[in-house]
């Protein structure tokens, strides 16, 4: 009587697992590197959105707000908001954006994220400050 073998042997399964592990070790670093660059792009896009809201606020009130929360609620004369669809977002790392009025270099305001480390003046791609231009 002839026995039909169904399924895989333990050796065959181990070989497949090793091959999958090798492939994952090649692909994973590339994917994690893209995650940080995506967060940087998200921060820049959110700051662009806030810039539009800040400019609209200035057109209605005649000056930029003292705090970002004034884009959502304010008692100032001429306020016609809210100027953002939701609350002021946190940066992609869960930290509040840094807003200062007046801004640096003679600008009316400055807007930035401190990056992954949440501290001013970080180094490296993910920890460096992201300054809205």
C-alpha positions in Angstrom: 0.0 0.0 0.0 1.3 3.4 -1.0 1.2 6.2 1.6 0.4 9.7 0.4 2.2 12.4 2.2 0.2 15.5 3.0 1.6 18.7 4.5 5.1 19.9 5.0 7.9 18.5 7.1 9.4 20.5 10.0 12.6 21.2 8.0 10.6 22.6 5.1 8.7 24.9 7.4 11.9 26.1 9.1 13.5 26.9 5.7 10.4 29.0 4.8 10.5 30.8 8.1 14.2 31.6 7.7 13.7 32.9 4.2 10.8 35.1 5.4 12.9 36.4 8.3 15.7 37.4 5.9 13.3 39.2 3.6 11.8 41.0 6.5 15.2 42.1 7.8 15.9 43.7 4.4 12.6 45.4 4.0 11.9 46.6 7.6 14.7 49.2 7.9 13.5 50.8 4.6 9.9 51.0 5.8 10.8 52.5 9.2 12.9 55.2 7.5 9.9 56.2 5.5 7.8 56.5 8.6 10.0 59.3 10.0 10.1 61.2 6.7 6.3 60.9 6.5 5.9 62.4 9.9 8.1 65.4 8.8 5.9 65.9 5.7 2.7 65.6 7.9 4.1 68.3 10.2 4.8 70.6 7.3 1.3 70.1 5.8 -0.3 70.8 9.2 1.7 74.0 9.5 0.6 75.0 6.0 -3.0 74.5 7.1 -2.4 76.6 10.2 -0.8 79.3 8.2 -4.0 79.6 6.1 -6.0 79.8 9.3 -3.7 82.4 10.8 -3.9 84.6 7.7 -7.7 84.4 7.6 -7.8 85.4 11.3 -5.5 88.3 10.6 -7.8 89.4 7.7 -10.8 89.4 10.0 -9.2 90.8 13.2 -6.4 92.9 11.8 -3.7 91.1 13.7 -2.4 87.6 14.2 -3.7 85.7 17.4 -1.7 85.7 20.6 -2.2 81.9 20.9 -3.2 79.2 18.4 -6.3 78.4 20.5 -7.8 81.7 19.4 -8.3 80.1 15.9 -10.9 78.0 17.6 -12.5 80.4 20.1 -11.9 84.1 20.7 -13.7 87.1 22.1 -11.9 89.6 19.9 -14.0 92.0 17.9 -14.4 90.9 14.3 -13.7 87.2 15.0 -15.6 85.1 12.5 -14.3 81.6 13.3 -13.6 79.0 14.0 -10.8 79.1 11.5 -9.9 75.5 11.8 -12.3 72.5 11.4 -11.2 70.9 14.6 -9.0 71.7 17.6 -5.5 72.8 16.9 -3.6 69.6 16.1 -0.6 68.2 17.9 2.4 67.5 15.8 2.9 63.9 14.5 4.9 63.0 17.6 2.1 64.1 20.0 3.6 67.5 21.0 2.0 70.9 20.6 3.3 73.2 17.9 5.3 76.1 19.0 3.8 79.5 18.0 5.4 82.8 18.9 4.2 86.3 18.1 6.2 88.2 17.0 8.3 85.7 15.2 11.9 85.5 14.6 13.8 87.3 11.8 11.3 90.2 11.8 8.3 88.0 10.8 4.8 88.6 12.3 4.9 85.1 13.8 6.8 81.9 13.9 5.5 78.3 13.8 7.5 75.2 14.4 7.6 71.6 15.7 10.5 70.5 17.9 10.4 67.1 16.1 10.6 63.6 17.7 12.6 64.6 20.8 10.1 67.4 21.7 13.0 69.7 22.6 14.4 72.8 20.9 17.4 72.4 18.7 17.4 68.6 18.2 19.8 66.9 15.8 19.3 64.2 13.2 16.5 63.8 10.7 13.7 63.0 13.2 14.8 65.1 16.2 15.6 68.3 14.2 13.2 71.3 14.6 10.8 71.7 11.7 10.4 75.4 11.1 7.5 76.7 9.0 8.9 79.1 6.3 
